Amino acid sequence: MAGRGADPDGSPPPAGLFGSLQRLLATLLDIAQVRLDLLTTEFEREKLRLYDGLLWAAVALFFIGLGLLLLAGLLVAVAPEPLRPLVLGLLALGSLGFGGWLVVQARRRLASPAGALPATRAELARDRASLRPPE
């Protein structure tokens, strides 16, 4: 097993300023690669969460709309002739109110309380804190 600070092939790292700069650059590139991987993972997770929420909202709205349409037709059909316009008006108001409530619920479900990419932001904050000189 290679020792600490050794190259992957087991040889000792280059000495001097140039070797130190090489190790620093390698470390910075490793950190950047990890952060990029984390960012990519979080973007993918966020995309899947949004697609999932939108799909469920669309399916729910379709079936709720279909059910409301059928229920409205039934209520209008069984209502006496003079009350049919009133029944239609009340059903329209109820449907619009329920639709508004559904929009609010969908927006709440799609909102991310921690903001976008919380793990990436936390890692970058730790990186900044570790690079600050001690006070």
ZABAFI-947900 format. One record per atom (N, C-alpha, C, O): x, y, z; residue in one letter; atom name. Coordinates in nm, 3 decimals, always signed. Last residue first. Example, Ala and Ser with C-alpha at 12.3 -4.5 7.8 and 13.67 -1.06 7.14 Angstrom:
<nodes>
- X:Y:Z:r:a
- +1.285:-0.225:+0.708:s:N
- +1.367:-0.106:+0.714:s:CA
- +1.290:+0.003:+0.787:s:C
- +1.341:+0.114:+0.804:s:O
- +1.319:-0.569:+0.780:a:N
- +1.230:-0.450:+0.780:a:CA
- +1.320:-0.330:+0.780:a:C
- +1.424:-0.332:+0.846:a:O
</nodes>
This chain:
<nodes>
- X:Y:Z:r:a
- -0.806:+3.316:+1.298:e:N
- -0.805:+3.451:+1.357:e:CA
- -0.744:+3.450:+1.494:e:C
- -0.735:+3.555:+1.558:e:O
- -0.675:+3.137:+1.019:p:N
- -0.722:+3.140:+1.158:p:CA
- -0.710:+3.280:+1.215:p:C
- -0.616:+3.354:+1.184:p:O
- -0.793:+3.207:+0.686:p:N
- -0.683:+3.201:+0.784:p:CA
- -0.740:+3.206:+0.926:p:C
- -0.842:+3.272:+0.950:p:O
- -1.013:+2.988:+0.510:r:N
- -0.990:+3.117:+0.577:r:CA
- -0.874:+3.103:+0.675:r:C
- -0.859:+3.000:+0.740:r:O
- -1.059:+2.733:+0.426:l:N
- -0.956:+2.809:+0.356:l:CA
- -0.928:+2.945:+0.419:l:C
- -0.829:+3.010:+0.386:l:O
- -1.270:+2.640:+0.575:s:N
- -1.140:+2.576:+0.595:s:CA
- -1.027:+2.653:+0.526:s:C
- -0.911:+2.639:+0.565:s:O
- -1.477:+2.800:+0.480:a:N
- -1.436:+2.814:+0.619:a:CA
- -1.298:+2.752:+0.642:a:C
- -1.218:+2.805:+0.719:a:O
- -1.500:+2.706:+0.216:r:N
- -1.461:+2.845:+0.241:r:CA
- -1.410:+2.862:+0.383:r:C
- -1.310:+2.930:+0.405:r:O
- -1.584:+2.441:+0.272:d:N
- -1.459:+2.466:+0.200:d:CA
- -1.409:+2.608:+0.225:d:C
- -1.291:+2.629:+0.253:d:O
- -1.829:+2.490:+0.395:r:N
- -1.721:+2.426:+0.473:r:CA
- -1.586:+2.448:+0.405:r:C
- -1.486:+2.471:+0.473:r:O
- -1.961:+2.598:+0.174:a:N
- -1.942:+2.682:+0.293:a:CA
- -1.832:+2.623:+0.381:a:C
- -1.750:+2.697:+0.436:a:O
- -1.965:+2.375:+0.007:l:N
- -1.889:+2.492:-0.034:l:CA
- -1.865:+2.587:+0.084:l:C
- -1.759:+2.649:+0.092:l:O
- -2.136:+2.210:+0.158:e:N
- -1.998:+2.169:+0.132:e:CA
- -1.912:+2.288:+0.091:e:C
- -1.798:+2.302:+0.137:e:O
- -2.373:+2.360:+0.147:a:N
- -2.310:+2.332:+0.276:a:CA
- -2.164:+2.292:+0.257:a:C
- -2.077:+2.336:+0.333:a:O
- -2.429:+2.358:-0.127:r:N
- -2.402:+2.485:-0.061:r:CA
- -2.334:+2.463:+0.073:r:C
- -2.245:+2.539:+0.110:r:O
- -2.472:+2.082:-0.161:t:N
- -2.362:+2.148:-0.231:t:CA
- -2.327:+2.280:-0.164:t:C
- -2.209:+2.311:-0.146:t:O
- -2.700:+2.047:-0.002:a:N
- -2.576:+1.976:+0.032:a:CA
- -2.455:+2.041:-0.036:a:C
- -2.349:+2.053:+0.025:a:O
- -2.900:+2.210:-0.128:p:N
- -2.852:+2.239:+0.008:p:CA
- -2.720:+2.170:+0.043:p:C
- -2.637:+2.229:+0.111:p:O
- -3.020:+2.282:-0.393:l:N
- -2.886:+2.227:-0.373:l:CA
- -2.831:+2.251:-0.232:l:C
- -2.723:+2.308:-0.220:l:O
- -3.252:+2.540:-0.322:a:N
- -3.193:+2.447:-0.417:a:CA
- -3.052:+2.406:-0.374:a:C
- -2.976:+2.489:-0.324:a:O
- -3.423:+2.540:-0.004:g:N
- -3.366:+2.603:-0.122:g:CA
- -3.304:+2.497:-0.213:g:C
- -3.306:+2.378:-0.181:g:O
- -3.550:+2.409:+0.193:a:N
- -3.408:+2.434:+0.214:a:CA
- -3.345:+2.509:+0.097:a:C
- -3.226:+2.539:+0.100:a:O
- -3.810:+2.371:+0.096:p:N
- -3.786:+2.461:+0.210:p:CA
- -3.639:+2.497:+0.230:p:C
- -3.608:+2.605:+0.279:p:O
- -3.924:+2.385:-0.222:s:N
- -3.819:+2.321:-0.144:s:CA
- -3.783:+2.413:-0.028:s:C
- -3.731:+2.522:-0.051:s:O
- -4.243:+2.331:-0.360:a:N
- -4.149:+2.425:-0.298:a:CA
- -4.049:+2.346:-0.213:a:C
- -4.086:+2.253:-0.142:a:O
- -4.425:+2.141:-0.431:l:N
- -4.309:+2.159:-0.518:l:CA
- -4.206:+2.255:-0.461:l:C
- -4.093:+2.261:-0.509:l:O
- -4.621:+2.165:-0.237:r:N
- -4.547:+2.039:-0.248:r:CA
- -4.420:+2.054:-0.332:r:C
- -4.320:+1.987:-0.306:r:O
- -4.713:+2.423:-0.291:r:N
- -4.651:+2.395:-0.162:r:CA
- -4.568:+2.267:-0.168:r:C
- -4.458:+2.260:-0.112:r:O
- -4.825:+2.387:-0.544:r:N
- -4.712:+2.480:-0.527:r:CA
- -4.639:+2.453:-0.397:r:C
- -4.516:+2.460:-0.391:r:O
- -5.031:+2.209:-0.477:a:N
- -4.925:+2.166:-0.569:a:CA
- -4.802:+2.257:-0.555:a:C
- -4.689:+2.208:-0.555:a:O
- -5.189:+2.371:-0.309:q:N
- -5.127:+2.250:-0.257:q:CA
- -5.012:+2.203:-0.346:q:C
- -4.908:+2.161:-0.296:q:O
- -5.271:+2.568:-0.492:v:N
- -5.194:+2.606:-0.373:v:CA
- -5.121:+2.484:-0.317:v:C
- -5.004:+2.494:-0.280:v:O
- -5.417:+2.407:-0.668:v:N
- -5.300:+2.480:-0.717:v:CA
- -5.211:+2.520:-0.600:v:C
- -5.089:+2.507:-0.608:v:O
- -5.625:+2.322:-0.500:l:N
- -5.530:+2.224:-0.554:l:CA
- -5.403:+2.292:-0.606:l:C
- -5.293:+2.239:-0.588:l:O
- -5.760:+2.563:-0.459:w:N
- -5.698:+2.497:-0.344:w:CA
- -5.593:+2.396:-0.392:w:C
- -5.486:+2.385:-0.333:w:O
- -5.855:+2.604:-0.720:g:N
- -5.761:+2.699:-0.659:g:CA
- -5.688:+2.638:-0.541:g:C
- -5.568:+2.659:-0.524:g:O
- -6.030:+2.386:-0.739:g:N
- -5.914:+2.395:-0.828:g:CA
- -5.810:+2.491:-0.775:g:C
- -5.690:+2.465:-0.783:g:O
- -6.220:+2.460:-0.550:f:N
- -6.141:+2.339:-0.527:f:CA
- -6.016:+2.339:-0.615:f:C
- -5.909:+2.298:-0.571:f:O
- -6.324:+2.689:-0.678:g:N
- -6.262:+2.698:-0.545:g:CA
- -6.172:+2.579:-0.516:g:C
- -6.062:+2.594:-0.464:g:O
- -6.425:+2.574:-0.914:l:N
- -6.319:+2.675:-0.920:l:CA
- -6.248:+2.689:-0.786:l:C
- -6.126:+2.702:-0.782:l:O
- -6.622:+2.403:-0.806:s:N
- -6.510:+2.349:-0.885:s:CA
- -6.394:+2.447:-0.893:s:C
- -6.278:+2.408:-0.880:s:O
- -6.795:+2.587:-0.683:g:N
- -6.727:+2.485:-0.604:g:CA
- -6.606:+2.427:-0.676:g:C
- -6.501:+2.404:-0.616:g:O
- -6.884:+2.730:-0.910:l:N
- -6.809:+2.797:-0.803:l:CA
- -6.732:+2.697:-0.716:l:C
- -6.617:+2.721:-0.681:l:O
- -7.013:+2.520:-1.049:a:N
- -6.901:+2.592:-1.111:a:CA
- -6.818:+2.662:-1.005:a:C
- -6.695:+2.655:-1.008:a:O
- -7.214:+2.449:-0.868:l:N
- -7.112:+2.351:-0.905:l:CA
- -6.990:+2.419:-0.968:l:C
- -6.877:+2.379:-0.942:l:O
- -7.363:+2.686:-0.868:l:N
- -7.297:+2.640:-0.745:l:CA
- -7.188:+2.538:-0.774:l:C
- -7.081:+2.541:-0.713:l:O
- -7.448:+2.687:-1.139:g:N
- -7.367:+2.796:-1.085:g:CA
- -7.293:+2.755:-0.959:g:C
- -7.174:+2.785:-0.943:g:O
- -7.604:+2.449:-1.149:l:N
- -7.485:+2.465:-1.235:l:CA
- -7.393:+2.575:-1.182:l:C
- -7.271:+2.557:-1.182:l:O
- -7.805:+2.517:-0.965:v:N
- -7.718:+2.401:-0.939:v:CA
- -7.590:+2.412:-1.023:v:C
- -7.481:+2.387:-0.972:v:O
- -7.922:+2.733:-1.101:l:N
- -7.861:+2.753:-0.969:l:CA
- -7.764:+2.639:-0.937:l:C
- -7.654:+2.664:-0.888:l:O
- -8.020:+2.603:-1.334:p:N
- -7.917:+2.708:-1.345:p:CA
- -7.847:+2.735:-1.211:p:C
- -7.726:+2.758:-1.209:p:O
- -8.206:+2.414:-1.208:r:N
- -8.087:+2.369:-1.280:r:CA
- -7.983:+2.481:-1.300:r:C
- -7.864:+2.453:-1.282:r:O
- -8.446:+2.481:-1.095:l:N
- -8.325:+2.496:-1.012:l:CA
- -8.196:+2.459:-1.086:l:C
- -8.087:+2.473:-1.031:l:O
- -8.654:+2.424:-1.275:p:N
- -8.625:+2.565:-1.242:p:CA
- -8.496:+2.584:-1.162:p:C
- -8.441:+2.694:-1.162:p:O
- -8.631:+2.128:-1.295:e:N
- -8.604:+2.218:-1.407:e:CA
- -8.576:+2.362:-1.365:e:C
- -8.480:+2.420:-1.415:e:O
- -8.466:+1.966:-1.018:p:N
- -8.587:+2.011:-1.088:p:CA
- -8.552:+2.118:-1.192:p:C
- -8.453:+2.190:-1.176:p:O
- -8.185:+1.748:-1.064:a:N
- -8.241:+1.873:-1.012:a:CA
- -8.369:+1.907:-1.088:a:C
- -8.380:+1.881:-1.208:a:O
- -8.075:+1.534:-1.195:v:N
- -8.176:+1.504:-1.092:v:CA
- -8.239:+1.630:-1.035:v:C
- -8.339:+1.621:-0.963:v:O
- -7.897:+1.658:-1.375:a:N
- -8.001:+1.568:-1.426:a:CA
- -8.110:+1.542:-1.322:a:C
- -8.227:+1.530:-1.359:a:O
- -7.725:+1.795:-1.207:v:N
- -7.811:+1.872:-1.298:v:CA
- -7.925:+1.785:-1.348:v:C
- -8.038:+1.832:-1.361:v:O
- -7.601:+1.577:-1.082:l:N
- -7.678:+1.673:-1.003:l:CA
- -7.771:+1.756:-1.091:l:C
- -7.884:+1.784:-1.052:l:O
- -7.476:+1.452:-1.304:l:N
- -7.576:+1.381:-1.224:l:CA
- -7.663:+1.479:-1.147:l:C
- -7.785:+1.465:-1.145:l:O
- -7.298:+1.652:-1.387:g:N
- -7.401:+1.602:-1.478:g:CA
- -7.512:+1.530:-1.403:g:C
- -7.629:+1.547:-1.435:g:O
- -7.139:+1.669:-1.158:a:N
- -7.218:+1.784:-1.202:a:CA
- -7.329:+1.740:-1.296:a:C
- -7.443:+1.786:-1.284:a:O
- -7.021:+1.416:-1.161:l:N
- -7.107:+1.454:-1.050:l:CA
- -7.196:+1.573:-1.088:l:C
- -7.314:+1.577:-1.054:l:O
- -6.870:+1.435:-1.397:l:N
- -6.975:+1.335:-1.385:l:CA
- -7.073:+1.369:-1.273:l:C
- -7.194:+1.353:-1.288:l:O
- -6.699:+1.648:-1.323:l:N
- -6.784:+1.658:-1.441:l:CA
- -6.900:+1.558:-1.434:l:C
- -7.015:+1.594:-1.461:l:O
- -6.568:+1.542:-1.101:l:N
- -6.653:+1.660:-1.086:l:CA
- -6.747:+1.676:-1.204:l:C
- -6.863:+1.715:-1.187:l:O
- -6.427:+1.331:-1.225:g:N
- -6.527:+1.304:-1.121:g:CA
- -6.622:+1.421:-1.102:g:C
- -6.742:+1.402:-1.086:g:O
- -6.260:+1.478:-1.395:l:N
- -6.355:+1.382:-1.450:l:CA
- -6.466:+1.352:-1.349:l:C
- -6.584:+1.348:-1.385:l:O
- -6.112:+1.624:-1.205:g:N
- -6.194:+1.692:-1.305:g:CA
- -6.299:+1.600:-1.365:g:C
- -6.413:+1.641:-1.384:g:O
- -5.986:+1.414:-1.072:i:N
- -6.077:+1.502:-0.998:i:CA
- -6.168:+1.577:-1.095:i:C
- -6.287:+1.591:-1.069:i:O
- -5.833:+1.312:-1.281:f:N
- -5.938:+1.231:-1.221:f:CA
- -6.036:+1.313:-1.138:f:C
- -6.155:+1.283:-1.134:f:O
- -5.666:+1.539:-1.341:f:N
- -5.747:+1.473:-1.443:f:CA
- -5.863:+1.396:-1.380:f:C
- -5.978:+1.413:-1.421:f:O
- -5.540:+1.593:-1.097:l:N
- -5.630:+1.692:-1.157:l:CA
- -5.719:+1.630:-1.264:l:C
- -5.836:+1.666:-1.276:l:O
- -5.386:+1.359:-1.069:a:N
- -5.490:+1.393:-0.971:a:CA
- -5.589:+1.492:-1.029:a:C
- -5.710:+1.476:-1.012:a:O
- -5.215:+1.383:-1.288:v:N
- -5.306:+1.268:-1.279:v:CA
- -5.419:+1.299:-1.182:v:C
- -5.535:+1.268:-1.209:v:O
- -5.082:+1.623:-1.219:a:N
- -5.158:+1.613:-1.344:a:CA
- -5.258:+1.498:-1.338:a:C
- -5.373:+1.514:-1.379:a:O
- -4.958:+1.555:-0.975:a:N
- -5.055:+1.665:-0.980:a:CA
- -5.141:+1.655:-1.106:a:C
- -5.262:+1.676:-1.099:a:O
- -4.786:+1.349:-1.056:w:N
- -4.894:+1.321:-0.960:w:CA
- -5.000:+1.431:-0.962:w:C
- -5.119:+1.401:-0.953:w:O
- -4.620:+1.501:-1.228:l:N
- -4.696:+1.387:-1.278:l:CA
- -4.813:+1.355:-1.186:l:C
- -4.926:+1.337:-1.232:l:O
- -4.507:+1.689:-1.053:l:N
- -4.591:+1.733:-1.164:l:CA
- -4.676:+1.620:-1.220:l:C
- -4.792:+1.641:-1.256:l:O
- -4.361:+1.521:-0.878:g:N
- -4.468:+1.608:-0.828:g:CA
- -4.562:+1.653:-0.938:g:C
- -4.684:+1.655:-0.919:g:O
- -4.182:+1.402:-1.061:d:N
- -4.273:+1.321:-0.982:d:CA
- -4.391:+1.405:-0.932:d:C
- -4.506:+1.363:-0.943:d:O
- -4.040:+1.624:-1.156:y:N
- -4.118:+1.542:-1.248:y:CA
- -4.222:+1.460:-1.173:y:C
- -4.337:+1.449:-1.216:y:O
- -3.922:+1.707:-0.911:l:N
- -4.014:+1.794:-0.982:l:CA
- -4.101:+1.715:-1.080:l:C
- -4.222:+1.737:-1.088:l:O
- -3.761:+1.486:-0.851:r:N
- -3.863:+1.529:-0.755:r:CA
- -3.967:+1.617:-0.825:r:C
- -4.087:+1.603:-0.800:r:O
- -3.590:+1.482:-1.072:l:N
- -3.681:+1.370:-1.050:l:CA
- -3.793:+1.408:-0.954:l:C
- -3.907:+1.366:-0.973:l:O
- -3.453:+1.725:-1.027:k:N
- -3.529:+1.705:-1.150:k:CA
- -3.631:+1.592:-1.132:k:C
- -3.746:+1.606:-1.173:k:O
- -3.327:+1.670:-0.784:e:N
- -3.425:+1.778:-0.792:e:CA
- -3.513:+1.763:-0.916:e:C
- -3.634:+1.785:-0.910:e:O
- -3.153:+1.465:-0.863:r:N
- -3.254:+1.439:-0.760:r:CA
- -3.365:+1.545:-0.767:r:C
- -3.483:+1.512:-0.756:r:O
- -2.993:+1.606:-1.047:e:N
- -3.071:+1.490:-1.090:e:CA
- -3.183:+1.460:-0.991:e:C
- -3.296:+1.432:-1.031:e:O
- -2.876:+1.796:-0.879:f:N
- -2.959:+1.839:-0.991:f:CA
- -3.049:+1.725:-1.038:f:C
- -3.167:+1.745:-1.065:f:O
- -2.732:+1.626:-0.708:e:N
- -2.842:+1.706:-0.655:e:CA
- -2.932:+1.758:-0.766:e:C
- -3.054:+1.763:-0.749:e:O
- -2.544:+1.518:-0.886:t:N
- -2.637:+1.431:-0.816:t:CA
- -2.757:+1.509:-0.764:t:C
- -2.870:+1.464:-0.774:t:O
- -2.406:+1.752:-0.959:t:N
- -2.477:+1.674:-1.059:t:CA
- -2.581:+1.583:-0.995:t:C
- -2.693:+1.573:-1.044:t:O
- -2.295:+1.823:-0.710:l:N
- -2.387:+1.914:-0.778:l:CA
- -2.470:+1.839:-0.882:l:C
- -2.591:+1.860:-0.892:l:O
- -2.126:+1.604:-0.665:l:N
- -2.235:+1.632:-0.572:l:CA
- -2.340:+1.722:-0.638:l:C
- -2.460:+1.699:-0.623:l:O
- -1.948:+1.637:-0.881:d:N
- -2.028:+1.515:-0.869:d:CA
- -2.148:+1.536:-0.777:d:C
- -2.258:+1.492:-0.808:d:O
- -1.839:+1.886:-0.809:l:N
- -1.913:+1.872:-0.934:l:CA
- -2.001:+1.747:-0.933:l:C
- -2.115:+1.751:-0.978:l:O
- -1.710:+1.817:-0.571:r:N
- -1.818:+1.916:-0.569:r:CA
- -1.903:+1.907:-0.696:r:C
- -2.025:+1.919:-0.690:r:O
- -1.521:+1.634:-0.670:v:N
- -1.620:+1.591:-0.571:v:CA
- -1.739:+1.687:-0.569:v:C
- -1.854:+1.644:-0.566:v:O
- -1.372:+1.806:-0.838:q:N
- -1.441:+1.689:-0.893:q:CA
- -1.550:+1.640:-0.798:q:C
- -1.660:+1.608:-0.843:q:O
- -1.268:+1.990:-0.655:a:N
- -1.359:+2.037:-0.759:a:CA
- -1.439:+1.921:-0.819:a:C
- -1.558:+1.934:-0.847:a:O
- -1.102:+1.816:-0.509:i:N
- -1.213:+1.886:-0.442:i:CA
- -1.315:+1.932:-0.545:i:C
- -1.436:+1.917:-0.525:i:O
- -0.921:+1.744:-0.712:d:N
- -1.002:+1.642:-0.645:d:CA
- -1.123:+1.705:-0.577:d:C
- -1.234:+1.652:-0.587:d:O
- -0.808:+1.994:-0.767:l:N
- -0.884:+1.925:-0.871:l:CA
- -0.972:+1.816:-0.812:l:C
- -1.085:+1.797:-0.856:l:O
- -0.681:+2.041:-0.522:l:N
- -0.787:+2.131:-0.568:l:CA
- -0.872:+2.067:-0.677:l:C
- -0.994:+2.084:-0.678:l:O
- -0.495:+1.830:-0.526:t:N
- -0.596:+1.837:-0.421:t:CA
- -0.712:+1.926:-0.463:t:C
- -0.828:+1.892:-0.442:t:O
- -0.341:+1.903:-0.749:a:N
- -0.412:+1.775:-0.749:a:CA
- -0.523:+1.775:-0.644:a:C
- -0.633:+1.725:-0.669:a:O
- -0.238:+2.146:-0.656:l:N
- -0.325:+2.144:-0.773:l:CA
- -0.405:+2.015:-0.778:l:C
- -0.525:+2.017:-0.808:l:O
- -0.084:+2.049:-0.442:l:N
- -0.192:+2.145:-0.417:l:CA
- -0.291:+2.145:-0.533:l:C
- -0.412:+2.145:-0.512:l:O
- +0.100:+1.890:-0.580:r:N
- +0.009:+1.828:-0.483:r:CA
- -0.109:+1.919:-0.453:r:C
- -0.222:+1.872:-0.441:r:O
- +0.228:+2.091:-0.729:q:N
- +0.160:+1.981:-0.797:q:CA
- +0.059:+1.914:-0.704:q:C
- -0.054:+1.885:-0.743:q:O
- +0.339:+2.246:-0.527:l:N
- +0.236:+2.304:-0.613:l:CA
- +0.158:+2.197:-0.688:l:C
- +0.037:+2.209:-0.708:l:O
- +0.522:+2.061:-0.429:s:N
- +0.416:+2.111:-0.342:s:CA
- +0.303:+2.172:-0.423:s:C
- +0.185:+2.152:-0.393:s:O
- +0.687:+2.036:-0.651:g:N
- +0.613:+1.920:-0.601:g:CA
- +0.497:+1.961:-0.512:g:C
- +0.389:+1.904:-0.519:g:O
- +0.792:+2.297:-0.660:f:N
- +0.716:+2.244:-0.772:f:CA
- +0.631:+2.124:-0.730:f:C
- +0.515:+2.112:-0.769:f:O
- +0.929:+2.316:-0.414:l:N
- +0.814:+2.402:-0.441:l:CA
- +0.728:+2.347:-0.554:l:C
- +0.606:+2.349:-0.546:l:O
- +1.024:+1.983:-0.303:g:N
- +1.042:+2.123:-0.338:g:CA
- +0.912:+2.194:-0.369:g:C
- +0.803:+2.140:-0.353:g:O
- +0.989:+1.656:-0.452:a:N
- +1.020:+1.748:-0.342:a:CA
- +1.026:+1.891:-0.394:a:C
- +1.032:+1.914:-0.515:a:O
- +0.736:+1.436:-0.566:p:N
- +0.847:+1.527:-0.595:p:CA
- +0.865:+1.626:-0.480:p:C
- +0.769:+1.673:-0.420:p:O
- +0.661:+1.148:-0.359:p:N
- +0.621:+1.268:-0.433:p:CA
- +0.742:+1.356:-0.460:p:C
- +0.840:+1.350:-0.386:p:O
- +0.792:+0.817:-0.422:p:N
- +0.772:+0.933:-0.335:p:CA
- +0.735:+1.055:-0.418:p:C
- +0.773:+1.065:-0.534:p:O
- +0.594:+0.564:-0.587:s:N
- +0.714:+0.646:-0.577:s:CA
- +0.688:+0.766:-0.488:s:C
- +0.575:+0.813:-0.479:s:O
- +0.352:+0.436:-0.614:g:N
- +0.433:+0.404:-0.497:g:CA
- +0.559:+0.486:-0.484:g:C
- +0.625:+0.480:-0.381:g:O
- +0.178:+0.515:-0.808:d:N
- +0.266:+0.403:-0.842:d:CA
- +0.361:+0.368:-0.728:d:C
- +0.443:+0.277:-0.743:d:O
- +0.049:+0.737:-0.694:p:N
- -0.024:+0.610:-0.705:p:CA
- +0.066:+0.492:-0.739:p:C
- +0.034:+0.378:-0.702:p:O
- +0.292:+0.892:-0.472:d:N
- +0.218:+0.886:-0.597:d:CA
- +0.147:+0.751:-0.604:d:C
- +0.181:+0.660:-0.529:d:O
- +0.250:+0.967:-0.121:a:N
- +0.317:+0.900:-0.231:a:CA
- +0.229:+0.903:-0.355:a:C
- +0.107:+0.916:-0.345:a:O
- +0.112:+1.068:+0.091:g:N
- +0.187:+1.162:+0.009:g:CA
- +0.258:+1.097:-0.108:g:C
- +0.322:+1.168:-0.187:g:O
- +0.146:+0.777:+0.279:r:N
- +0.083:+0.909:+0.271:r:CA
- +0.172:+1.001:+0.189:r:C
- +0.292:+1.011:+0.214:r:O
- +0.228:+0.488:+0.076:g:N
- +0.229:+0.570:+0.196:g:CA
- +0.163:+0.704:+0.173:g:C
- +0.130:+0.740:+0.060:g:O
- +0.052:+0.222:-0.078:a:N
- +0.132:+0.343:-0.089:a:CA
- +0.120:+0.425:+0.038:a:C
- +0.014:+0.430:+0.100:a:O
- +0.085:-0.118:+0.000:m:N
- +0.000:+0.000:+0.000:m:CA
- +0.089:+0.123:+0.000:m:C
- +0.190:+0.128:+0.070:m:O
</nodes>
